[in-house]
C-alpha cells in the first residue's frame, strides 16, 4: 500500500523469533518505538529509517 506521494505506508517489525508485527499507525519517536512480541515476549526497539 502506498500513498499518493509514493511513500510506503506499511511498517512491519521483525522479532528475533521471526514473527512480524504491523506498527504502521504508531507515531515515530526520537528514542524509537518499543514493540512487544506476542509470540515470544521479547521487546524490540524500532527506529524510523
C-alpha positions as CSV (number, residue, x, y, z in Angstrom):
1,X,0.0,0.0,0.0
2,X,1.4,3.4,-1.0
3,X,0.2,6.9,-0.5
4,X,-0.2,9.5,-3.3
5,X,3.4,10.6,-2.8
6,X,4.7,7.1,-3.3
7,X,5.9,6.6,0.3
8,X,5.4,3.1,1.7
9,X,2.8,3.4,4.5
10,X,3.2,-0.2,5.8
11,X,5.7,-0.7,8.6
12,X,6.5,-4.1,9.8
13,X,8.9,-5.0,12.6
14,X,10.5,-8.5,12.6
15,X,11.2,-10.0,16.0
16,X,14.2,-12.2,16.8
17,X,11.9,-15.3,16.8
18,X,10.8,-14.4,13.2
19,X,7.3,-13.1,14.0
20,X,6.3,-9.8,12.3
21,X,4.2,-7.0,13.8
22,X,2.5,-4.2,11.9
23,X,3.2,-0.8,13.5
24,X,2.0,1.4,10.6
25,X,-0.3,3.6,12.8
26,X,2.2,4.3,15.6
27,X,3.7,7.8,15.8
28,X,7.5,7.8,15.3
29,X,9.5,8.9,18.4
30,X,13.1,10.1,18.8
31,X,14.1,7.2,21.0
32,X,12.4,4.6,18.9
33,X,9.3,2.6,19.2
34,X,9.3,-0.4,21.6
35,X,7.4,-3.3,20.2
36,X,6.3,-6.3,22.3
37,X,6.2,-9.7,20.6
38,X,3.1,-11.6,21.4
39,X,4.8,-14.9,20.4
40,X,8.0,-15.0,22.5
41,X,7.6,-11.9,24.7
42,X,10.7,-10.1,23.5
43,X,10.8,-6.3,23.3
44,X,12.3,-4.9,20.1
45,X,13.1,-1.2,19.6
46,X,12.3,0.0,16.1
47,X,13.9,3.2,14.7
48,X,12.4,5.1,11.8
49,X,14.7,5.0,8.8
